């Protein structure tokens, strides 16, 4: 029976963490290991985590950022597959079961992603993050669309742990992000599939990671996006490029991004 690790990096997450953990513990699929890495929280998160005895918890002595925490957690488990969870997100009770069914259909699959329902601070549903039909179609030509933008929703995503290690995990040069680059590395050697049978719940609130990024970090993100697009484009064959799509986006876009004359 395959083992699934659910990895949750935490930082000042006391307000929502209980609900997040409960959604992981209540999964219909039972061979699950929950791993939490706390990144020097200063609210009640540390005390709360110390009161729980049915999960594995690691406490950092210095703030390391999401990428290092995720990479570390992967080395602490022998699970076959893993899911990264935001410390304020929620999984439906059959999520692991359905994602596992999808990823096991083909040994060439590196990761399976899904949709997410955005929720507010009280858990009220706001809107669906992506269009299911578009996500299915984009996943069929994953590298091409990853050369345009990161179309993959990370909330609830499942990946093969060994393949994650083979690609080198998240690039630790990027403290608070790095998933796009990892997806490109996955797409180079393995299939990326989309599961429309389940979704995560992605919480939107003022303290969420992306809302806390400062101006300097935003400048770094712009450079990071260029690096991601350039890498994905370097892996593309001309036959993978949708000429009709390029024409719709315009000559300038095609010229600047794919060297079309």
N, C-alpha and C positions, 0 to 999 in steps of 0.2 A: 504494500500500500504506500503510494508516494507520500512523501512528507512535504508540507508547505510551511515556509517561514513567513510570518507577517512582521515586517520591520517598521518600527515607528520612531523616528527621531523627534525628540521633544525639546521645547524651549518655552518656558513660561506658558504652559498649556493647561494649567489646572482647571480652567473654566469648562473646557470641552473634553478633556482626556478620558474621563470616566465613560462618557457615551461612546467615544471611539473604541476604547478597550472592550466594552460590553458587546459592541457589534462584531468584534473579532472573536470573542469567546463564544458567541452564540451561533457560530457557523454550523450548517448542517454537516459539512465535512469535518471529521474530528481529528485527523492526524495533522494537527497544526501546532506550531511553536511560535509564540509571540515574543519578540525581542524589542526592547525599548532602550534607546541610547539617549540619555539626557545631557544636553549641552550647556551645563552650568545655569540652570533655571534659578531665578531669584524670587519667584512667587511660591505658592504652596505645592508645586509639582513634585519636588524632591520628597517631601514628607508623604505625599499621597502615594508615590511609587514605592516607598519603603514599607508602606502598609499592605502591599499586595504580595502574595506568595505564590501565585500560579502563573507568573510570567518571568522571563529573564530580563534583568535590568542592569545596565552599565551606566556609571556616572563619570562624566569627564571632569578632569581637574582644571582644564582650560577650554575655552570655546573654540571648537574646531570647524564648525559649519556642516551643512547637510551632506556634502559629497564625501568627506572623510568619515562621517558617522555611518553612512550607508555602506561604504566599502568595508569598514571595520566590522559591522554587523554581519555581513556576508561571510567573513572569515570565521565567525563564531558559531556557524550552523552547518549541519550536514544535510540540510533539506535539499530535495530535488528541485523545487521551484520556490519562488519568493514573490512577495507583494510588498511594495513600499507604500506606507500609509502616511498621510499628513496627520499631525497630532490632533486635528480638529475635524477630520473627515469620518465618514461612516460607510460601512459595507452592509448591503442587504444580507439576510441570513443564508441564502443559497449561493452567494457570490463565488466563494472559493470553489465550490463543487462545479459550477457552470464554467468557470474559467479553466479549471483543470481538465474538464472534458474536452474543451476546445484545443488546448495546447498539446494534449496527448494524441490528437488525431494524426500527427505527422512528426517524425523525429527531426525533420529539418526546420521546424518552427523554433525561432529564438524567443519570441515574445508574443503575447496576445494582449491587445488593448481593448478598451470598451468606452462607452459613453459615461457621462456624469451628469447628474442633476445638481444644479447649484442650489444651495440652501442658505438661509440667513442665520443670524445668531440664535434664533429660537428654533431652528430646524424647519422653518417654513420653506416650501419649494418655490424657487424663483423661475428658473427656466432650464431647458436642456442645453448642455454645453456644445454639442455637435449635432450634425445631421447624420443619421444612421446610414442612409444610402450613400452619401458622399464619403463617409468613412470607409465603407466596404470597398468602394471603387478606388479610393486613394491607396488603400492597403495593398491592392493588387499591383500597384506601381509605386511601392513605398519609397524607393530611393529617389525617383523623379520628384515626388511631392515633398520629400524632405529637403530637396535642393531649393525648393521655393520657400517653405516655412515648416515649422514644427506642427504638424497636424495631429499628433498623437496626444491624447488626453492621459496624463499620468495617473490620475486617481483610479485606483482599483486594478491597474495594469499588473499582469503576471509574466514572469520571465523564467527561463531556465537558468538556475544558479551557476552551473558549470560553464555555460556559454557566457554568462556575465563576467565571470572570472577571466575567461579567455580573451575577451575584448579589453580587459584592463579596468573594468568597472567605470565609475565616474571619474572624469579628469579632476583631480584635486586642486588644480589651479583656479577652479571656479568654486567658491565657497558655498554659495546659496543656490546654485543651479548647475546643470551639466547633463540633463537628461537628453536634450536634443542630440548632442554629440554622441551619446551612448546609443541612441536609436539608429543613427547613421552607421555606426560600427556593427550593430546587430544586422542591419539590412544588407550590409556588404556580404555577409557569409551565410545568413539564415533568412528564413521566411518570417514576415511580420503578418499576423492575422488579426482580424477584428471580430469580436464577439458582441452580437446585438441581443443576446439573451439575458443580459444583466447590465448593471451600471453601478458606479459608486455615487456617493453624495459628497459633493465638494462645497465646503463651507466658505462663505464670503463674509469677512468681517474686518474691521479696521486694523487688527493686529496680525493679519495674515502675512506670510513671508514677502510676497511680491509688493505689497503695499508699504512695506518698511524699507524698501531699497532706496538708497539716497542717490543724489545726482551723479556722484562719481561712479557709483556702481552701475547706474543706467548707461553711462558712457562705455563702461567695460562690457555691458551686455550687448551694445551695438557692435562692438568689435567681435564678441563671441558669436553673434549671429552671422557675421561675415565669414568667420572661420568655418562655421557649420555648413553654410551654403557652398563655400569653395570646396570643402572636403566631399560633400555629397556629389557635387558636379564632377569632381575628378573620378568618381566611381561610375558615372553614367556612360552608357553607350548611346550613340546618336539615335539608334533605333528605339530607345526608351523614351525619347522626347516627343511629346504630343504637339505636332506642328500646328494643328488647328487651335489648340489652347493658346499657343504662343501668339498666333495671329489675333486672337481675341484680346490678349493682354496688350498687344501693340508691338510694332517693330522695335521701338526703343528698348522695351523690356527684354525681348529676345536677343538683341544685340549686346546689351549690357550684361546679361546673365548667362547666356549660352553661346556667345561669340558667333551668332548668326549674322551673315553679311547681307 
